[in-house]
Amino acid sequence: MDQKMKLACIPQQQYSDYRFNVIFNAYKWDPQVGDHNTIAKHVLLLDSDTARQLEALAEQLAEETIRMEEALLKNLPLVKELGLPSAVRKWLNHMTNYNRRDHIRLMRFDFHPTPDGWAVSEVNSDVPGGFAEASVLPQIACPYFPGYRPGIHMGDRMLQAFVPKIKKGGTIAFVHATSYADDRQVMQFLSDYMNQHGYPTIFAAPDHIRFQQQKAFSIIEGQEGEVDGIVRFFPLEWLNCLSRSSHPEGYYDTITASCNHPAAILTQSKRLPLVWDRLKVEIPAWKALLPETRDPKEIPPGLEEWIYKPALGRVGEDISIKEALPLKEYQRIQKAARRHPKDWIVQRRFNSQPLISSDGQEYHLCIGVFTIDGKCGGFYGRISTLPRIDEKAQDIPVLIL
């Protein structure tokens, strides 16, 4: 594996300029999490065969994921077992006109190297992040490594996905938690890219969008009117927190081209493997790559070969890898999972194989592979000194030989 994939360092004397460039040109406005610098001095270098393998695996997983979503929509009673909030389940029951071909389907599959090959920890099916990191970051790093090139530009693939679904020059609403800079930086990158290619954009909180006759409209002062597309970077279950007067259920039944449509929540839940066999769908890639997943009630507590994950966890939160956590947090997670097992899963732990960087340090790696409408949409790399890839992990560009 070392010959196919390696961590190299940005030259030490040039790292400061590189980091400055990343902050201001790669939309990395929050380069620190507490005391942790999240802009790595490293770059992941892949050979082309490994890159193609990851692309092919992600595309196969995307196709299988879509099949499972469609099967669940035809068998909604199974949704109760996914740990979704009751309001989400209710609104899913009222979707009357969903056709995935009318919308843009974005996912990110997280791959980890192990001694036995690749393992997949999850699919970020609802609102995956890392857009600029899979678009601009490799372009910034590329001059430091002659002979290597950036992979697929994620922003361009998103643009191409919207073009056939909205009118030329149509307005796209970027829906997110507007008070959070780390959410805004994700939206700002893609908004700027769409603007550069002739599509006006607006930034909206989820309750700034209302729906009439299943079409989306902005109620933002000075930006009122119909919008032609939606990019939602707001976790679907958070819509439950909005007032009923804002009618968030409109997102479920809209004919406005959306990325992602709420149907994505069906495969966001990490409890999905618990209903796999009842879906009667062939999913060989998922079964080969995802570690064994069980209901917490089936596994005795305290077995370190099993880890707990929240059904709707994101950014690596509350994953019970013992050596990556303070003891109190590890015990809190176990207690919460035993108390509310329907909100959790247990998963057999895979053996993450760390890479040794060119400066002799050891890091665990996650490569997020985007798919957009079933086709590969770019790579998003992260590394950590611990075997849990969470909000403290460092972002690294992925370059290809």
Secondary structure as UniProt FT lines:
FT   TURN            2..4
FT   STRAND          5..9
FT   HELIX           12..25
FT   STRAND          32..33
FT   TURN            34..35
FT   STRAND          36..37
FT   STRAND          42..46
FT   HELIX           48..73
FT   HELIX           76..82
FT   HELIX           86..92
FT   TURN            93..94
FT   HELIX           100..102
FT   STRAND          106..114
FT   TURN            115..116
FT   STRAND          117..124
FT   HELIX           132..134
FT   TURN            135..136
FT   HELIX           137..141
FT   HELIX           142..144
FT   TURN            146..147
FT   STRAND          149..150
FT   HELIX           154..162
FT   TURN            163..165
FT   TURN            168..169
FT   STRAND          172..176
FT   TURN            178..179
FT   HELIX           181..196
FT   TURN            197..198
FT   STRAND          201..204
FT   HELIX           206..208
FT   STRAND          209..212
FT   TURN            213..214
FT   STRAND          215..218
FT   TURN            221..222
FT   STRAND          225..226
FT   STRAND          229..233
FT   HELIX           236..241
FT   HELIX           244..246
FT   HELIX           248..252
FT   STRAND          257..259
FT   HELIX           262..264
FT   HELIX           265..268
FT   TURN            270..271
FT   HELIX           272..275
FT   HELIX           276..279
FT   HELIX           284..289
FT   STRAND          293..294
FT   HELIX           296..298
FT   TURN            301..302
FT   TURN            304..305
FT   STRAND          306..310
FT   TURN            311..312
FT   TURN            315..318
FT   HELIX           322..324
FT   HELIX           327..339
FT   HELIX           341..343
FT   STRAND          344..348
FT   STRAND          355..356
FT   TURN            358..359
FT   STRAND          362..372
FT   TURN            373..374
FT   STRAND          375..384
FT   TURN            391..392
FT   STRAND          394..396
FT   STRAND          398..400
//
